[in-house]
Amino acid sequence: MADQLKQRPVPISDAESQPYWDAAAEHVLKLPYCESCKRFMFPPRPACPACLDSTVTWTELSGKGTLHSFAVMHDSYVTGFDPPFLIAQIELAEQPGLRLTTNLVDCAPKDAVIGMSVSVIFEERADGITVPQFRPTGVAT
Amino acid sequence: MDHWLRNKTAIVGVGYTPMVRKSEKSLAAVAMDAALAAIADAGLTTKDIDGYSGTPKAPNASAMHADGVDEISERYMASALGLTNLRWATDVNRGVVADGIVAGIQSLVTGTANYVLCMRAMYDRPGVRYASTDQGVFGGPDQYTAPYGVGIGAISLWLTRYMHDYGATREDLFEVVGTLREHAQLNEYAYWRGKPLTLDDYMSARFVYEPMCLYDYDIPVTGAGAVVLTTADRARALPHRPAYVAGFANTRAPGDAIFDLSGIGRDAVQAAQLYDGFSPVVWKWLEALGFCGEGEAHAFARGGRIKLGGELPVTTFGGSQGEGRLHGMGHVREGAMQVMGRAGERQVPGLENCLVALGFDSVPGWVLMLSTG
């Protein structure tokens, strides 16, 4: 399993996304927050899309959310995955419509239900890179 | 509404090659076949062509992006076809042919060119799995998806939610897929001609990105398509009844824009060539264009309503799913052929107006209204 994780693709960060991936490496989910609009944004942009203020604050989220939608990947487009596995859109608890695309893990495809509560975990990949994933809240590891 | 653009330009010739999976011919050779066929169909020669717009992008993960091999540029085509009288040429790079067609129309109405050749050629390289990659690092928007094994067809996430919210089923989706396959049986270019698809075939097909199965995807092919556009006054001197461009609207525009701009109402549309790169895209277009309300497309499409002979025949040539994936060039060709009255067994009787909708949300596109004028 550890070897397989090392084969999975990793992100290349850029000026906008660097704080996101830096936080993930510390097992923290952070997103840019606009203090004037009181809104998180994803993906990160150079400024708030609503007011164009560039003084956004990288803010820690609870890591809680609900399953907005999901699909079961049965094919392999990239290396390191063993199909079938779940791709999920998670709606984060902090804001309606604030969604990440990620994996739903520790959940059989047949057990995925829209609206279920999920919590963030972090998966270690190659080169010290860590990516946020989600799992059903309250399920034992 | 000022309809100043209405019927100022027209499609006057089409050229197409058969769609095959792997070809012994090069991409350049099939592109030339389609281009020369379109020019001849328009009653013109290569010397008449003074404008060119291509859509070269190979969007697949395994693409080499090599000119003449799996992409083909205006420079290559101008050289290969000896287009010595070009005075306007461009390549646009979003994959779906919409931008290229609209750029051609715009060059004509601004007097930049008089006869424009628009091209799309696609290549499924032998020995290579089309959509896969062993790339290990991803930047840009892919940094947020590829690390999770997200592949082609993220619309499956939209589909799961749509089915949940509106009670749509895979049987409903087969109304789209089965219709496209039926229409493909009447299309001489179609990859799937002679190979019907039953509901049982569909329901037992392997899942790719569940709830989407193999047959919810269009099919990668090697093939090429071309159309020739010109101004209305020149079009009238050419062999075929022109397929006039009554209007066009970008998908950024509100839903009624194409009907307002063309002066042709929704009720006057007698066929719609809706993009179908993934089968749920057809539902999205039916709703986005206001043929039904949000969440209603799966019900709207039931019972043969979108089949030839139905109330609104959709994608009458079988689409990218039935014919093969040329990223919308088939839709443009079929729209033109229907308006020209040349669609043979597929001809919608008495058709005067045909809508062509290209692209979908992740690939912004255009809606064209073609008309007998």
Boltz contact constraints between the chains, C-beta under 6 A:
constraints:
  - contact:
      token1: [A, 9]
      token2: [B, 136]
      max_distance: 6.0
  - contact:
      token1: [A, 9]
      token2: [B, 138]
      max_distance: 6.0
  - contact:
      token1: [A, 9]
      token2: [B, 146]
      max_distance: 6.0
  - contact:
      token1: [A, 9]
      token2: [B, 147]
      max_distance: 6.0
  - contact:
      token1: [A, 10]
      token2: [B, 137]
      max_distance: 6.0
  - contact:
      token1: [A, 10]
      token2: [B, 147]
      max_distance: 6.0
  - contact:
      token1: [A, 11]
      token2: [B, 143]
      max_distance: 6.0
  - contact:
      token1: [A, 11]
      token2: [B, 147]
      max_distance: 6.0
  - contact:
      token1: [A, 12]
      token2: [B, 137]
      max_distance: 6.0
  - contact:
      token1: [A, 12]
      token2: [B, 139]
      max_distance: 6.0
  - contact:
      token1: [A, 69]
      token2: [B, 157]
      max_distance: 6.0
  - contact:
      token1: [A, 69]
      token2: [B, 160]
      max_distance: 6.0
  - contact:
      token1: [A, 69]
      token2: [B, 161]
      max_distance: 6.0
  - contact:
      token1: [A, 70]
      token2: [B, 160]
      max_distance: 6.0
  - contact:
      token1: [A, 71]
      token2: [B, 156]
      max_distance: 6.0
  - contact:
      token1: [A, 71]
      token2: [B, 157]
      max_distance: 6.0
  - contact:
      token1: [A, 71]
      token2: [B, 160]
      max_distance: 6.0
  - contact:
      token1: [A, 71]
      token2: [B, 209]
      max_distance: 6.0
  - contact:
      token1: [A, 72]
      token2: [B, 210]
      max_distance: 6.0
  - contact:
      token1: [A, 73]
      token2: [B, 149]
      max_distance: 6.0
  - contact:
      token1: [A, 73]
      token2: [B, 209]
      max_distance: 6.0
  - contact:
      token1: [A, 74]
      token2: [B, 207]
      max_distance: 6.0
  - contact:
      token1: [A, 74]
      token2: [B, 208]
      max_distance: 6.0
  - contact:
      token1: [A, 75]
      token2: [B, 208]
      max_distance: 6.0
  - contact:
      token1: [A, 77]
      token2: [B, 131]
      max_distance: 6.0
  - contact:
      token1: [A, 77]
      token2: [B, 132]
      max_distance: 6.0
  - contact:
      token1: [A, 77]
      token2: [B, 151]
      max_distance: 6.0
  - contact:
      token1: [A, 78]
      token2: [B, 146]
      max_distance: 6.0
  - contact:
      token1: [A, 78]
      token2: [B, 149]
      max_distance: 6.0
  - contact:
      token1: [A, 79]
      token2: [B, 134]
      max_distance: 6.0
  - contact:
      token1: [A, 81]
      token2: [B, 149]
      max_distance: 6.0
  - contact:
      token1: [A, 87]
      token2: [B, 150]
      max_distance: 6.0
  - contact:
      token1: [A, 89]
      token2: [B, 157]
      max_distance: 6.0
  - contact:
      token1: [A, 101]
      token2: [B, 145]
      max_distance: 6.0
  - contact:
      token1: [A, 102]
      token2: [B, 148]
      max_distance: 6.0
  - contact:
      token1: [A, 103]
      token2: [B, 148]
      max_distance: 6.0
  - contact:
      token1: [A, 114]
      token2: [B, 164]
      max_distance: 6.0
  - contact:
      token1: [A, 131]
      token2: [B, 147]
      max_distance: 6.0
